[in-house]
Amino acid sequence: MLAYGHAPNVGSLAGKPLEAPIVAMSPSPSGKGSWLVASDGGIFSFGDPAFHSSAAGTTLQQPVAGIVRALAVFLS
């Protein structure tokens, strides 16, 4: 992964064998990192976002085509 503009260089998968190609990425809320997703459901986090889970290794009905960062809202 290459950094462009004001984006920080927070890691790379360069030279690492992947089971499936990376198809999309989403920036972290702070802008200091990102998530990458592969077509097989593999998720990779770089910078400040936490890694929560991945669908890699599961049987998917269709390949993953994108990623969207969800906003969590907690009401008390």
Distance bins in CASP14 RR format, pairs under 12 A and 6 or more apart:
PFRMAT RR
TARGET T0000
AUTHOR 0000-0000-0000
RMODE 2
METHOD distances of the structure
MODEL  1
1 7 0 0 0 0 1 0 0 0 0 0 0
1 8 0 0 0 0 0 1 0 0 0 0 0
1 9 1 0 0 1 0 0 0 0 0 0 0
1 10 0 0 0 0 1 0 0 0 0 0 0
1 11 1 0 0 1 0 0 0 0 0 0 0
1 12 1 0 1 0 0 0 0 0 0 0 0
1 13 1 0 0 1 0 0 0 0 0 0 0
1 14 1 0 0 1 0 0 0 0 0 0 0
1 15 0 0 0 0 0 1 0 0 0 0 0
1 16 0 0 0 0 0 1 0 0 0 0 0
1 22 0 0 0 0 1 0 0 0 0 0 0
1 25 1 0 0 1 0 0 0 0 0 0 0
1 27 0 0 0 0 0 1 0 0 0 0 0
1 33 0 0 0 0 1 0 0 0 0 0 0
1 34 1 0 0 1 0 0 0 0 0 0 0
1 35 0 0 0 0 0 1 0 0 0 0 0
1 36 1 0 0 1 0 0 0 0 0 0 0
1 44 0 0 0 0 1 0 0 0 0 0 0
1 45 0 0 0 0 0 1 0 0 0 0 0
1 46 1 0 0 1 0 0 0 0 0 0 0
1 47 0 0 0 0 0 1 0 0 0 0 0
2 8 0 0 0 0 0 1 0 0 0 0 0
2 9 1 0 0 1 0 0 0 0 0 0 0
2 10 0 0 0 0 0 1 0 0 0 0 0
2 11 0 0 0 0 0 1 0 0 0 0 0
2 12 1 0 0 1 0 0 0 0 0 0 0
2 13 0 0 0 0 0 1 0 0 0 0 0
2 14 0 0 0 0 1 0 0 0 0 0 0
2 25 0 0 0 0 0 1 0 0 0 0 0
2 34 0 0 0 0 0 1 0 0 0 0 0
3 9 1 1 0 0 0 0 0 0 0 0 0
3 10 1 0 0 1 0 0 0 0 0 0 0
3 11 0 0 0 0 1 0 0 0 0 0 0
3 12 0 0 0 0 1 0 0 0 0 0 0
3 27 0 0 0 0 0 1 0 0 0 0 0
3 31 0 0 0 0 0 1 0 0 0 0 0
3 32 0 0 0 0 0 1 0 0 0 0 0
3 33 0 0 0 0 0 1 0 0 0 0 0
3 34 0 0 0 0 0 1 0 0 0 0 0
3 46 0 0 0 0 0 1 0 0 0 0 0
3 47 0 0 0 0 0 1 0 0 0 0 0
4 34 0 0 0 0 0 1 0 0 0 0 0
6 27 0 0 0 0 0 1 0 0 0 0 0
6 31 0 0 0 0 1 0 0 0 0 0 0
6 32 0 0 0 0 0 1 0 0 0 0 0
6 33 0 0 0 0 0 1 0 0 0 0 0
7 25 0 0 0 0 0 1 0 0 0 0 0
7 27 1 0 0 1 0 0 0 0 0 0 0
7 28 0 0 0 0 0 1 0 0 0 0 0
7 30 0 0 0 0 0 1 0 0 0 0 0
7 31 1 0 0 1 0 0 0 0 0 0 0
7 32 0 0 0 0 1 0 0 0 0 0 0
7 33 0 0 0 0 1 0 0 0 0 0 0
7 34 0 0 0 0 1 0 0 0 0 0 0
7 46 0 0 0 0 0 1 0 0 0 0 0
7 47 0 0 0 0 0 1 0 0 0 0 0
8 27 0 0 0 0 0 1 0 0 0 0 0
8 28 0 0 0 0 0 1 0 0 0 0 0
8 30 0 0 0 0 0 1 0 0 0 0 0
8 31 1 0 0 1 0 0 0 0 0 0 0
8 32 1 0 0 1 0 0 0 0 0 0 0
8 33 1 0 0 1 0 0 0 0 0 0 0
8 34 0 0 0 0 1 0 0 0 0 0 0
8 46 0 0 0 0 1 0 0 0 0 0 0
8 47 1 0 0 1 0 0 0 0 0 0 0
8 48 0 0 0 0 1 0 0 0 0 0 0
9 32 0 0 0 0 0 1 0 0 0 0 0
9 33 0 0 0 0 1 0 0 0 0 0 0
9 34 0 0 0 0 0 1 0 0 0 0 0
9 46 0 0 0 0 1 0 0 0 0 0 0
9 47 0 0 0 0 1 0 0 0 0 0 0
10 25 0 0 0 0 0 1 0 0 0 0 0
10 27 0 0 0 0 0 1 0 0 0 0 0
10 28 0 0 0 0 1 0 0 0 0 0 0
10 30 0 0 0 0 0 1 0 0 0 0 0
10 31 0 0 0 0 1 0 0 0 0 0 0
10 32 1 0 0 1 0 0 0 0 0 0 0
10 33 1 0 1 0 0 0 0 0 0 0 0
10 34 1 0 0 1 0 0 0 0 0 0 0
10 35 0 0 0 0 0 1 0 0 0 0 0
10 36 0 0 0 0 0 1 0 0 0 0 0
10 44 0 0 0 0 0 1 0 0 0 0 0
10 45 0 0 0 0 1 0 0 0 0 0 0
10 46 1 0 1 0 0 0 0 0 0 0 0
10 47 1 1 0 0 0 0 0 0 0 0 0
10 48 1 0 0 1 0 0 0 0 0 0 0
10 49 0 0 0 0 1 0 0 0 0 0 0
11 32 0 0 0 0 0 1 0 0 0 0 0
11 33 0 0 0 0 1 0 0 0 0 0 0
11 34 0 0 0 0 1 0 0 0 0 0 0
11 36 0 0 0 0 0 1 0 0 0 0 0
11 44 0 0 0 0 1 0 0 0 0 0 0
11 45 0 0 0 0 0 1 0 0 0 0 0
11 46 1 0 1 0 0 0 0 0 0 0 0
11 47 1 0 0 1 0 0 0 0 0 0 0
11 48 0 0 0 0 0 1 0 0 0 0 0
12 22 0 0 0 0 0 1 0 0 0 0 0
12 34 0 0 0 0 0 1 0 0 0 0 0
12 36 0 0 0 0 0 1 0 0 0 0 0
12 44 0 0 0 0 1 0 0 0 0 0 0
12 46 1 0 0 1 0 0 0 0 0 0 0
12 47 0 0 0 0 0 1 0 0 0 0 0
13 19 0 0 0 0 0 1 0 0 0 0 0
13 20 0 0 0 0 0 1 0 0 0 0 0
13 21 0 0 0 0 0 1 0 0 0 0 0
13 22 1 0 0 1 0 0 0 0 0 0 0
13 25 0 0 0 0 0 1 0 0 0 0 0
13 34 0 0 0 0 0 1 0 0 0 0 0
13 36 1 0 0 1 0 0 0 0 0 0 0
13 37 0 0 0 0 0 1 0 0 0 0 0
13 38 0 0 0 0 1 0 0 0 0 0 0
13 42 0 0 0 0 0 1 0 0 0 0 0
13 43 0 0 0 0 0 1 0 0 0 0 0
13 44 1 0 0 1 0 0 0 0 0 0 0
13 45 0 0 0 0 0 1 0 0 0 0 0
13 46 0 0 0 0 1 0 0 0 0 0 0
14 22 0 0 0 0 0 1 0 0 0 0 0
14 46 0 0 0 0 0 1 0 0 0 0 0
16 22 0 0 0 0 0 1 0 0 0 0 0
16 36 0 0 0 0 0 1 0 0 0 0 0
16 38 0 0 0 0 0 1 0 0 0 0 0
16 44 0 0 0 0 1 0 0 0 0 0 0
17 38 0 0 0 0 0 1 0 0 0 0 0
18 36 0 0 0 0 1 0 0 0 0 0 0
18 37 0 0 0 0 0 1 0 0 0 0 0
18 38 1 0 0 1 0 0 0 0 0 0 0
18 39 0 0 0 0 1 0 0 0 0 0 0
18 40 0 0 0 0 1 0 0 0 0 0 0
18 41 0 0 0 0 0 1 0 0 0 0 0
18 42 0 0 0 0 1 0 0 0 0 0 0
18 44 0 0 0 0 1 0 0 0 0 0 0
18 56 0 0 0 0 1 0 0 0 0 0 0
19 38 1 0 0 1 0 0 0 0 0 0 0
19 39 0 0 0 0 1 0 0 0 0 0 0
19 40 1 0 1 0 0 0 0 0 0 0 0
19 41 0 0 0 0 1 0 0 0 0 0 0
19 42 1 0 0 1 0 0 0 0 0 0 0
19 44 0 0 0 0 0 1 0 0 0 0 0
19 54 0 0 0 0 0 1 0 0 0 0 0
19 55 0 0 0 0 0 1 0 0 0 0 0
19 56 1 0 0 1 0 0 0 0 0 0 0
19 57 0 0 0 0 1 0 0 0 0 0 0
19 58 0 0 0 0 0 1 0 0 0 0 0
19 63 0 0 0 0 0 1 0 0 0 0 0
20 36 0 0 0 0 0 1 0 0 0 0 0
20 37 0 0 0 0 1 0 0 0 0 0 0
20 38 1 0 1 0 0 0 0 0 0 0 0
20 39 1 0 1 0 0 0 0 0 0 0 0
20 40 1 1 0 0 0 0 0 0 0 0 0
20 41 1 0 0 1 0 0 0 0 0 0 0
20 42 1 0 0 1 0 0 0 0 0 0 0
20 43 0 0 0 0 0 1 0 0 0 0 0
20 44 0 0 0 0 0 1 0 0 0 0 0
20 54 0 0 0 0 0 1 0 0 0 0 0
20 55 0 0 0 0 0 1 0 0 0 0 0
20 56 0 0 0 0 1 0 0 0 0 0 0
20 57 0 0 0 0 1 0 0 0 0 0 0
20 60 0 0 0 0 0 1 0 0 0 0 0
20 63 1 0 0 1 0 0 0 0 0 0 0
20 64 0 0 0 0 1 0 0 0 0 0 0
20 65 0 0 0 0 0 1 0 0 0 0 0
21 36 0 0 0 0 0 1 0 0 0 0 0
21 37 0 0 0 0 0 1 0 0 0 0 0
21 38 1 0 0 1 0 0 0 0 0 0 0
21 39 1 0 1 0 0 0 0 0 0 0 0
21 40 0 0 0 0 1 0 0 0 0 0 0
21 41 0 0 0 0 0 1 0 0 0 0 0
21 42 0 0 0 0 0 1 0 0 0 0 0
21 63 0 0 0 0 1 0 0 0 0 0 0
21 64 0 0 0 0 0 1 0 0 0 0 0
21 65 0 0 0 0 0 1 0 0 0 0 0
22 34 0 0 0 0 0 1 0 0 0 0 0
22 35 0 0 0 0 0 1 0 0 0 0 0
22 36 1 0 1 0 0 0 0 0 0 0 0
22 37 1 0 0 1 0 0 0 0 0 0 0
22 38 1 0 1 0 0 0 0 0 0 0 0
22 39 0 0 0 0 1 0 0 0 0 0 0
22 40 0 0 0 0 0 1 0 0 0 0 0
22 41 0 0 0 0 0 1 0 0 0 0 0
22 42 0 0 0 0 1 0 0 0 0 0 0
22 43 0 0 0 0 0 1 0 0 0 0 0
22 44 1 0 0 1 0 0 0 0 0 0 0
22 46 0 0 0 0 0 1 0 0 0 0 0
22 63 0 0 0 0 0 1 0 0 0 0 0
22 64 0 0 0 0 0 1 0 0 0 0 0
22 65 0 0 0 0 0 1 0 0 0 0 0
22 66 0 0 0 0 0 1 0 0 0 0 0
22 67 0 0 0 0 0 1 0 0 0 0 0
23 35 0 0 0 0 0 1 0 0 0 0 0
23 36 0 0 0 0 1 0 0 0 0 0 0
23 37 1 0 0 1 0 0 0 0 0 0 0
23 38 1 0 0 1 0 0 0 0 0 0 0
23 39 1 0 1 0 0 0 0 0 0 0 0
23 40 0 0 0 0 1 0 0 0 0 0 0
23 41 0 0 0 0 1 0 0 0 0 0 0
23 42 0 0 0 0 1 0 0 0 0 0 0
23 43 0 0 0 0 0 1 0 0 0 0 0
23 44 0 0 0 0 0 1 0 0 0 0 0
23 62 0 0 0 0 0 1 0 0 0 0 0
23 63 1 0 0 1 0 0 0 0 0 0 0
23 64 1 0 0 1 0 0 0 0 0 0 0
23 65 1 0 0 1 0 0 0 0 0 0 0
23 66 1 0 1 0 0 0 0 0 0 0 0
23 67 0 0 0 0 1 0 0 0 0 0 0
24 34 0 0 0 0 0 1 0 0 0 0 0
24 35 0 0 0 0 1 0 0 0 0 0 0
24 36 1 0 0 1 0 0 0 0 0 0 0
24 37 1 0 1 0 0 0 0 0 0 0 0
24 38 0 0 0 0 1 0 0 0 0 0 0
24 39 0 0 0 0 1 0 0 0 0 0 0
24 41 0 0 0 0 0 1 0 0 0 0 0
24 42 0 0 0 0 0 1 0 0 0 0 0
24 43 0 0 0 0 0 1 0 0 0 0 0
24 44 0 0 0 0 0 1 0 0 0 0 0
24 63 0 0 0 0 0 1 0 0 0 0 0
24 64 1 0 0 1 0 0 0 0 0 0 0
24 65 1 0 0 1 0 0 0 0 0 0 0
24 66 1 1 0 0 0 0 0 0 0 0 0
24 67 1 0 1 0 0 0 0 0 0 0 0
24 68 0 0 0 0 1 0 0 0 0 0 0
24 69 0 0 0 0 0 1 0 0 0 0 0
25 31 0 0 0 0 0 1 0 0 0 0 0
25 33 0 0 0 0 1 0 0 0 0 0 0
25 34 1 0 1 0 0 0 0 0 0 0 0
25 35 1 0 0 1 0 0 0 0 0 0 0
25 36 1 0 1 0 0 0 0 0 0 0 0
25 37 1 0 0 1 0 0 0 0 0 0 0
25 38 0 0 0 0 0 1 0 0 0 0 0
25 43 0 0 0 0 0 1 0 0 0 0 0
25 44 0 0 0 0 1 0 0 0 0 0 0
25 45 0 0 0 0 0 1 0 0 0 0 0
25 46 0 0 0 0 1 0 0 0 0 0 0
25 49 0 0 0 0 0 1 0 0 0 0 0
25 66 0 0 0 0 1 0 0 0 0 0 0
25 67 1 0 0 1 0 0 0 0 0 0 0
25 68 0 0 0 0 0 1 0 0 0 0 0
25 69 0 0 0 0 0 1 0 0 0 0 0
26 33 0 0 0 0 1 0 0 0 0 0 0
26 34 1 0 0 1 0 0 0 0 0 0 0
26 35 1 0 1 0 0 0 0 0 0 0 0
26 36 0 0 0 0 1 0 0 0 0 0 0
26 37 1 0 0 1 0 0 0 0 0 0 0
26 43 0 0 0 0 1 0 0 0 0 0 0
26 44 0 0 0 0 0 1 0 0 0 0 0
26 45 0 0 0 0 0 1 0 0 0 0 0
26 46 0 0 0 0 0 1 0 0 0 0 0
26 49 0 0 0 0 1 0 0 0 0 0 0
26 66 0 0 0 0 1 0 0 0 0 0 0
26 67 1 0 1 0 0 0 0 0 0 0 0
26 68 1 0 0 1 0 0 0 0 0 0 0
26 69 1 0 1 0 0 0 0 0 0 0 0
26 70 0 0 0 0 1 0 0 0 0 0 0
26 71 0 0 0 0 0 1 0 0 0 0 0
27 33 1 0 0 1 0 0 0 0 0 0 0
27 34 1 0 1 0 0 0 0 0 0 0 0
27 35 0 0 0 0 1 0 0 0 0 0 0
27 36 0 0 0 0 0 1 0 0 0 0 0
27 45 0 0 0 0 0 1 0 0 0 0 0
27 46 0 0 0 0 0 1 0 0 0 0 0
27 47 0 0 0 0 0 1 0 0 0 0 0
27 48 0 0 0 0 0 1 0 0 0 0 0
27 49 0 0 0 0 1 0 0 0 0 0 0
27 67 0 0 0 0 0 1 0 0 0 0 0
27 68 0 0 0 0 0 1 0 0 0 0 0
27 69 1 0 0 1 0 0 0 0 0 0 0
28 34 1 0 0 1 0 0 0 0 0 0 0
28 35 1 0 0 1 0 0 0 0 0 0 0
28 36 0 0 0 0 0 1 0 0 0 0 0
28 45 0 0 0 0 1 0 0 0 0 0 0
28 46 0 0 0 0 1 0 0 0 0 0 0
28 47 1 0 0 1 0 0 0 0 0 0 0
28 48 1 0 1 0 0 0 0 0 0 0 0
28 49 1 0 1 0 0 0 0 0 0 0 0
28 50 0 0 0 0 1 0 0 0 0 0 0
28 51 0 0 0 0 0 1 0 0 0 0 0
28 67 0 0 0 0 0 1 0 0 0 0 0
28 69 1 0 0 1 0 0 0 0 0 0 0
29 35 0 0 0 0 0 1 0 0 0 0 0
29 47 0 0 0 0 0 1 0 0 0 0 0
29 48 0 0 0 0 1 0 0 0 0 0 0
29 49 0 0 0 0 1 0 0 0 0 0 0
29 50 0 0 0 0 0 1 0 0 0 0 0
29 69 1 0 0 1 0 0 0 0 0 0 0
29 70 0 0 0 0 0 1 0 0 0 0 0
29 71 0 0 0 0 1 0 0 0 0 0 0
29 72 0 0 0 0 0 1 0 0 0 0 0
30 47 0 0 0 0 1 0 0 0 0 0 0
30 48 1 0 1 0 0 0 0 0 0 0 0
30 49 0 0 0 0 1 0 0 0 0 0 0
30 50 0 0 0 0 0 1 0 0 0 0 0
30 69 0 0 0 0 0 1 0 0 0 0 0
31 46 0 0 0 0 0 1 0 0 0 0 0
31 47 0 0 0 0 1 0 0 0 0 0 0
31 48 1 0 0 1 0 0 0 0 0 0 0
31 49 0 0 0 0 1 0 0 0 0 0 0
31 69 0 0 0 0 0 1 0 0 0 0 0
32 45 0 0 0 0 0 1 0 0 0 0 0
32 46 0 0 0 0 1 0 0 0 0 0 0
32 47 1 0 0 1 0 0 0 0 0 0 0
32 48 1 0 1 0 0 0 0 0 0 0 0
32 49 0 0 0 0 1 0 0 0 0 0 0
33 44 0 0 0 0 0 1 0 0 0 0 0
33 45 1 0 0 1 0 0 0 0 0 0 0
33 46 1 0 1 0 0 0 0 0 0 0 0
33 47 1 0 1 0 0 0 0 0 0 0 0
33 48 1 0 1 0 0 0 0 0 0 0 0
33 49 1 0 1 0 0 0 0 0 0 0 0
33 50 0 0 0 0 0 1 0 0 0 0 0
33 51 0 0 0 0 0 1 0 0 0 0 0
33 69 0 0 0 0 0 1 0 0 0 0 0
34 43 0 0 0 0 0 1 0 0 0 0 0
34 44 0 0 0 0 1 0 0 0 0 0 0
34 45 1 0 0 1 0 0 0 0 0 0 0
34 46 1 0 1 0 0 0 0 0 0 0 0
34 47 1 0 0 1 0 0 0 0 0 0 0
34 48 0 0 0 0 1 0 0 0 0 0 0
34 49 1 0 0 1 0 0 0 0 0 0 0
34 67 0 0 0 0 1 0 0 0 0 0 0
34 69 0 0 0 0 1 0 0 0 0 0 0
35 41 0 0 0 0 0 1 0 0 0 0 0
35 42 0 0 0 0 0 1 0 0 0 0 0
35 43 1 0 1 0 0 0 0 0 0 0 0
35 44 1 0 0 1 0 0 0 0 0 0 0
35 45 1 0 1 0 0 0 0 0 0 0 0
35 46 1 0 0 1 0 0 0 0 0 0 0
35 47 0 0 0 0 1 0 0 0 0 0 0
35 48 0 0 0 0 0 1 0 0 0 0 0
35 49 1 0 1 0 0 0 0 0 0 0 0
35 50 0 0 0 0 1 0 0 0 0 0 0
35 51 0 0 0 0 1 0 0 0 0 0 0
35 52 0 0 0 0 1 0 0 0 0 0 0
35 53 0 0 0 0 0 1 0 0 0 0 0
35 54 0 0 0 0 0 1 0 0 0 0 0
35 64 0 0 0 0 0 1 0 0 0 0 0
35 66 0 0 0 0 0 1 0 0 0 0 0
35 67 1 0 0 1 0 0 0 0 0 0 0
35 68 0 0 0 0 0 1 0 0 0 0 0
35 69 1 0 0 1 0 0 0 0 0 0 0
35 70 0 0 0 0 0 1 0 0 0 0 0
36 42 0 0 0 0 1 0 0 0 0 0 0
36 43 1 0 0 1 0 0 0 0 0 0 0
36 44 1 0 1 0 0 0 0 0 0 0 0
36 45 1 0 0 1 0 0 0 0 0 0 0
36 46 1 0 0 1 0 0 0 0 0 0 0
36 47 0 0 0 0 0 1 0 0 0 0 0
36 49 0 0 0 0 0 1 0 0 0 0 0
36 51 0 0 0 0 0 1 0 0 0 0 0
36 54 0 0 0 0 0 1 0 0 0 0 0
36 64 0 0 0 0 0 1 0 0 0 0 0
36 66 0 0 0 0 0 1 0 0 0 0 0
36 67 1 0 0 1 0 0 0 0 0 0 0
37 43 1 0 1 0 0 0 0 0 0 0 0
37 44 1 0 0 1 0 0 0 0 0 0 0
37 45 0 0 0 0 0 1 0 0 0 0 0
37 51 0 0 0 0 0 1 0 0 0 0 0
37 53 0 0 0 0 0 1 0 0 0 0 0
37 54 0 0 0 0 1 0 0 0 0 0 0
37 55 0 0 0 0 1 0 0 0 0 0 0
37 56 0 0 0 0 1 0 0 0 0 0 0
37 60 0 0 0 0 0 1 0 0 0 0 0
37 63 0 0 0 0 0 1 0 0 0 0 0
37 64 1 0 1 0 0 0 0 0 0 0 0
37 65 0 0 0 0 1 0 0 0 0 0 0
37 66 1 0 0 1 0 0 0 0 0 0 0
37 67 1 0 1 0 0 0 0 0 0 0 0
37 68 0 0 0 0 1 0 0 0 0 0 0
37 69 0 0 0 0 0 1 0 0 0 0 0
38 44 1 0 0 1 0 0 0 0 0 0 0
38 54 0 0 0 0 1 0 0 0 0 0 0
38 55 0 0 0 0 1 0 0 0 0 0 0
38 56 1 0 0 1 0 0 0 0 0 0 0
38 57 0 0 0 0 0 1 0 0 0 0 0
38 60 0 0 0 0 0 1 0 0 0 0 0
38 63 0 0 0 0 1 0 0 0 0 0 0
38 64 1 0 0 1 0 0 0 0 0 0 0
38 65 0 0 0 0 0 1 0 0 0 0 0
38 66 0 0 0 0 0 1 0 0 0 0 0
38 67 0 0 0 0 0 1 0 0 0 0 0
39 55 0 0 0 0 0 1 0 0 0 0 0
39 56 0 0 0 0 0 1 0 0 0 0 0
39 60 0 0 0 0 1 0 0 0 0 0 0
39 62 0 0 0 0 1 0 0 0 0 0 0
39 63 1 1 0 0 0 0 0 0 0 0 0
39 64 1 0 1 0 0 0 0 0 0 0 0
39 65 1 0 0 1 0 0 0 0 0 0 0
39 66 0 0 0 0 1 0 0 0 0 0 0
39 67 0 0 0 0 0 1 0 0 0 0 0
40 54 0 0 0 0 1 0 0 0 0 0 0
40 55 1 0 0 1 0 0 0 0 0 0 0
40 56 1 0 1 0 0 0 0 0 0 0 0
40 57 1 0 0 1 0 0 0 0 0 0 0
40 58 0 0 0 0 1 0 0 0 0 0 0
40 59 0 0 0 0 1 0 0 0 0 0 0
40 60 1 0 0 1 0 0 0 0 0 0 0
40 62 0 0 0 0 0 1 0 0 0 0 0
40 63 1 0 0 1 0 0 0 0 0 0 0
40 64 1 0 0 1 0 0 0 0 0 0 0
40 65 0 0 0 0 0 1 0 0 0 0 0
41 53 0 0 0 0 0 1 0 0 0 0 0
41 54 1 0 0 1 0 0 0 0 0 0 0
41 55 1 0 1 0 0 0 0 0 0 0 0
41 56 1 0 1 0 0 0 0 0 0 0 0
41 57 1 0 0 1 0 0 0 0 0 0 0
41 58 1 0 0 1 0 0 0 0 0 0 0
41 59 0 0 0 0 0 1 0 0 0 0 0
41 60 1 0 0 1 0 0 0 0 0 0 0
41 61 0 0 0 0 0 1 0 0 0 0 0
41 62 0 0 0 0 0 1 0 0 0 0 0
41 63 0 0 0 0 1 0 0 0 0 0 0
41 64 1 0 1 0 0 0 0 0 0 0 0
41 65 0 0 0 0 0 1 0 0 0 0 0
41 66 0 0 0 0 1 0 0 0 0 0 0
41 67 0 0 0 0 1 0 0 0 0 0 0
42 51 0 0 0 0 0 1 0 0 0 0 0
42 52 0 0 0 0 0 1 0 0 0 0 0
42 53 0 0 0 0 1 0 0 0 0 0 0
42 54 1 0 1 0 0 0 0 0 0 0 0
42 55 1 0 0 1 0 0 0 0 0 0 0
42 56 1 1 0 0 0 0 0 0 0 0 0
42 57 0 0 0 0 1 0 0 0 0 0 0
42 58 0 0 0 0 1 0 0 0 0 0 0
42 60 0 0 0 0 0 1 0 0 0 0 0
42 63 0 0 0 0 0 1 0 0 0 0 0
42 64 1 0 0 1 0 0 0 0 0 0 0
42 66 0 0 0 0 0 1 0 0 0 0 0
42 67 0 0 0 0 0 1 0 0 0 0 0
43 49 0 0 0 0 1 0 0 0 0 0 0
43 50 0 0 0 0 0 1 0 0 0 0 0
43 51 1 0 0 1 0 0 0 0 0 0 0
43 52 0 0 0 0 1 0 0 0 0 0 0
43 53 1 0 0 1 0 0 0 0 0 0 0
43 54 1 0 1 0 0 0 0 0 0 0 0
43 55 1 0 0 1 0 0 0 0 0 0 0
43 56 1 0 0 1 0 0 0 0 0 0 0
43 57 0 0 0 0 0 1 0 0 0 0 0
43 58 0 0 0 0 0 1 0 0 0 0 0
43 64 0 0 0 0 1 0 0 0 0 0 0
43 66 0 0 0 0 0 1 0 0 0 0 0
43 67 1 0 0 1 0 0 0 0 0 0 0
43 69 0 0 0 0 0 1 0 0 0 0 0
44 51 1 0 0 1 0 0 0 0 0 0 0
44 54 0 0 0 0 1 0 0 0 0 0 0
44 56 0 0 0 0 1 0 0 0 0 0 0
44 67 0 0 0 0 0 1 0 0 0 0 0
45 51 1 0 1 0 0 0 0 0 0 0 0
45 52 0 0 0 0 1 0 0 0 0 0 0
45 53 0 0 0 0 0 1 0 0 0 0 0
45 54 0 0 0 0 1 0 0 0 0 0 0
45 67 0 0 0 0 0 1 0 0 0 0 0
45 69 0 0 0 0 0 1 0 0 0 0 0
49 67 0 0 0 0 0 1 0 0 0 0 0
49 69 0 0 0 0 1 0 0 0 0 0 0
52 69 0 0 0 0 0 1 0 0 0 0 0
52 70 0 0 0 0 0 1 0 0 0 0 0
52 72 0 0 0 0 0 1 0 0 0 0 0
54 60 0 0 0 0 0 1 0 0 0 0 0
54 64 0 0 0 0 0 1 0 0 0 0 0
54 67 0 0 0 0 0 1 0 0 0 0 0
55 61 0 0 0 0 0 1 0 0 0 0 0
55 62 0 0 0 0 0 1 0 0 0 0 0
55 63 0 0 0 0 0 1 0 0 0 0 0
55 64 1 0 0 1 0 0 0 0 0 0 0
55 67 0 0 0 0 0 1 0 0 0 0 0
56 64 0 0 0 0 1 0 0 0 0 0 0
58 64 0 0 0 0 0 1 0 0 0 0 0
END
